[in-house]
Amino acid sequence: MEGFSLGPLTFHWSGILLALGVAMGFFLTAWEARRRNVDVEIIGDLFWPLVFWGTLGARLWHILTPPLSSVELGLTTQYYFTHPLDMFSLWNGGYGIPGALTAGLLVLWIYARRYRLPFWRLADLFAPGLALVQSIGRLGNLFSQELYGQPSNAPWSIFIQPAHRLIGYETVATYHPLFAYEAALTITALYCLFWISQRTTDRLKAGDLILAYLAFYSLVRILLEFLRIDVALVGGVNVNQVFFAVTLIGACIALVTHHRSVGKL
């Protein structure tokens, strides 16, 4: 069951879980701000800008790099450019995490510059909440029958209904639950971030938490993309895998640089 209706309104479980993840992520970020003696109003001020621009960035990434399932439905980049109003039909098509991450970090950077706040310290506050948002939001793919991997007969494989199977896989019933793998790994990352922030405070530098999470999540996505069949191709190249490879390298370089030039958090 993908969702339920209340009168003229239809609610999809994937959207509900994503909204729940966003809410819980911001509550966790506010808690983290209090723990570090940071004004919680800053987190409140950033809520709607991050939600709005993060959603817009995620949608734009999907429009520019649609996965195969969207291409098969005719929802290509060219289609969106010739039907611009459909760009705002958020219930059709999808979203891309690379766009949300890019837009979210850009919002934080602009906010920090405007109010003369330390960007890396501010970004660190959001690292655990970001992991929580992604872990809860990914569970919604169970209901929308999205983000599954290659065919699998493993005991934990999931059944995909025929209507949600890609062309060429119509007769294949069970697949790797990539969304579950990602959810489990991001929850693990959340635990590790808390452990690091509480046990290694004397060695932490500003930016370590967000950079460590970006590096870890990028590695996870690079590996999971090898199992994914509903990939986003640009010029025959998996653009998501390239994005996260660049992010992984950039985060690792930034971590090394920070430990040479930035004071303790």
C-alpha positions in Angstrom: 0.0 0.0 0.0 1.6 3.3 -1.2 -0.6 5.6 0.9 -4.1 6.5 1.9 -6.7 9.1 1.1 -8.6 11.6 3.4 -11.4 13.1 1.2 -9.8 14.8 -1.8 -6.3 14.5 -0.3 -3.9 11.6 -1.0 -1.0 10.9 1.4 1.9 8.7 0.3 3.9 6.8 2.9 7.1 7.8 1.2 6.3 11.5 1.7 5.1 11.0 5.2 8.3 9.2 6.3 10.4 11.9 4.6 8.5 14.6 6.4 8.9 12.7 9.6 12.6 12.3 9.0 13.0 16.0 8.3 11.1 16.9 11.5 13.1 14.5 13.7 16.4 15.6 12.0 15.7 19.2 13.0 14.8 18.2 16.5 18.1 16.3 16.8 20.0 19.3 15.4 18.3 21.6 17.9 19.3 19.2 20.7 22.9 19.1 19.4 22.9 22.9 19.3 21.9 23.1 23.0 24.5 20.5 23.9 27.2 22.7 22.3 25.8 26.0 23.7 24.7 27.3 20.3 21.6 29.5 20.0 18.8 27.2 19.0 17.1 30.1 17.2 19.7 29.7 14.5 18.3 26.2 13.8 14.8 27.6 13.7 15.8 30.3 11.3 17.3 27.7 8.9 14.4 25.3 8.9 12.3 26.7 6.1 15.3 27.8 3.9 16.9 24.4 4.1 13.6 22.6 3.4 12.7 24.9 0.5 16.1 25.0 -1.2 16.9 21.4 -0.4 13.7 20.3 -2.1 14.3 22.6 -5.0 17.8 21.3 -5.4 16.7 17.7 -5.2 14.0 18.3 -7.8 16.4 20.1 -10.1 18.9 17.3 -9.9 16.2 14.8 -10.9 15.2 17.0 -13.8 18.7 17.3 -15.1 19.7 13.6 -14.4 16.5 11.5 -14.5 16.9 7.8 -13.7 16.0 5.1 -16.2 12.5 4.5 -14.6 11.7 8.2 -15.4 13.1 8.0 -18.9 11.0 5.0 -19.6 7.9 7.1 -18.7 9.0 9.9 -21.0 10.1 12.1 -18.1 13.4 13.2 -19.6 15.3 16.5 -19.2 14.1 17.5 -22.7 10.5 16.8 -21.7 10.7 19.0 -18.6 12.3 21.8 -20.7 9.4 21.6 -23.2 6.8 21.2 -20.4 8.2 23.6 -17.8 5.0 23.6 -15.6 5.6 19.8 -15.0 8.8 20.7 -13.2 6.6 21.9 -10.4 4.4 18.7 -10.4 6.3 17.4 -7.4 4.2 14.2 -7.3 5.5 13.1 -10.7 9.1 12.0 -11.2 11.4 12.2 -8.2 14.2 13.9 -6.4 18.0 13.5 -6.1 20.0 13.6 -2.9 23.0 15.2 -4.6 21.0 18.2 -5.4 19.6 18.4 -1.8 23.1 18.1 -0.3 24.5 20.8 -2.6 21.7 23.2 -2.0 21.6 22.6 1.7 25.4 23.3 2.1 25.1 26.4 0.0 22.3 27.7 2.2 24.4 27.1 5.3 27.4 28.8 3.8 25.3 31.9 2.8 23.7 32.1 6.2 27.0 31.8 7.9 28.5 34.5 5.8 25.5 36.8 6.3 25.5 36.6 10.1 29.3 36.1 10.4 29.0 32.6 11.9 31.7 29.9 11.6 30.5 27.8 8.7 32.2 24.5 9.6 30.9 24.6 13.2 27.4 25.3 12.0 27.6 22.5 9.4 28.8 20.1 12.1 25.5 20.7 14.1 23.5 19.3 11.1 25.6 16.2 10.5 23.7 13.8 12.9 20.4 15.2 11.9 21.2 14.7 8.2 22.0 11.1 8.8 18.7 10.7 10.7 16.7 12.3 7.8 18.3 10.1 5.2 17.8 6.9 7.2 14.1 7.5 8.0 13.4 8.9 4.5 14.8 5.9 2.8 12.3 3.6 4.5 9.6 5.3 2.4 11.1 3.5 -0.7 9.6 0.3 0.7 6.1 1.6 0.1 6.9 3.4 -3.2 8.7 0.3 -4.5 11.7 2.4 -5.5 15.5 2.2 -5.0 15.8 -1.5 -5.3 18.9 -3.2 -6.6 19.7 -6.1 -8.9 17.7 -9.3 -8.8 18.4 -11.4 -5.7 17.2 -14.6 -4.1 18.7 -13.8 -0.7 16.5 -14.4 2.3 16.2 -10.6 2.8 15.4 -9.8 -0.8 12.1 -7.9 -1.4 9.2 -8.5 -3.8 8.6 -5.7 -6.4 5.2 -5.5 -7.9 5.1 -5.9 -11.7 4.0 -2.3 -12.2 7.2 -1.0 -10.6 9.7 -3.3 -12.4 12.0 -1.8 -15.1 11.9 -2.8 -18.7 13.7 -6.1 -19.1 13.0 -7.2 -15.6 9.2 -7.9 -16.0 9.5 -11.5 -15.0 11.9 -11.0 -12.1 10.1 -10.8 -8.7 12.7 -10.2 -6.0 15.6 -7.7 -5.6 18.2 -6.3 -3.3 16.6 -3.8 -0.9 19.1 -1.0 -1.5 17.0 1.5 0.5 17.2 -0.8 3.5 21.0 -1.1 3.1 21.3 2.7 3.0 19.0 3.2 5.9 21.0 0.7 8.1 24.3 2.3 7.1 23.2 5.9 7.8 21.8 4.9 11.2 25.2 3.3 11.9 26.8 6.6 10.8 24.6 8.5 13.2 25.8 6.3 16.1 29.4 6.8 15.0 29.0 10.6 14.8 27.7 10.7 18.4 30.5 8.4 19.6 33.1 10.5 17.8 31.7 13.9 19.1 31.6 12.6 22.7 34.7 10.5 23.0 37.2 12.4 20.9 36.3 16.0 21.7 39.9 16.9 22.4 41.0 15.9 18.9 38.0 17.3 16.9 38.4 20.2 14.5 35.5 22.3 13.2 34.1 20.6 10.1 35.2 17.1 11.1 31.7 15.7 11.7 30.1 17.0 8.5 33.1 16.0 6.4 33.3 12.6 8.0 29.7 12.0 7.2 29.9 13.2 3.7 32.9 11.0 3.1 31.2 8.0 4.6 27.9 8.5 2.8 29.6 9.1 -0.5 31.5 5.8 -0.1 28.2 4.0 0.7 26.5 5.5 -2.4 29.4 4.7 -4.7 29.3 1.0 -3.6 25.4 0.7 -3.6 25.3 2.3 -7.1 27.0 -0.9 -8.4 24.0 -2.9 -7.3 21.4 -0.4 -8.5 19.7 -0.9 -11.9 17.6 2.3 -11.9 20.6 4.5 -12.5 20.8 8.0 -13.8 23.0 8.1 -16.9 24.5 11.2 -18.5 26.5 10.3 -21.6 26.4 6.7 -20.6 28.1 7.5 -17.2 26.4 7.0 -13.8 26.3 10.7 -12.8 25.4 9.9 -9.1 28.4 7.7 -8.8 30.7 10.4 -10.3 29.2 13.1 -8.0 29.8 11.0 -4.9 33.3 10.0 -6.0 34.1 13.7 -6.3 32.5 14.4 -2.9 34.4 11.6 -1.3 37.8 12.9 -2.6 36.9 16.5 -1.7 35.8 15.5 1.9 38.9 13.5 2.5 41.2 16.3 1.3 39.2 18.9 3.4 39.6 16.7 6.5 43.4 16.6 6.1 43.5 20.3 5.3 41.4 21.1 8.4 43.7 19.3 10.7 46.5 21.4 9.5 44.8 24.8 9.6 41.7 25.0 11.7 41.5 25.4 15.5 39.8 22.9 17.8 36.0 22.8 17.7 
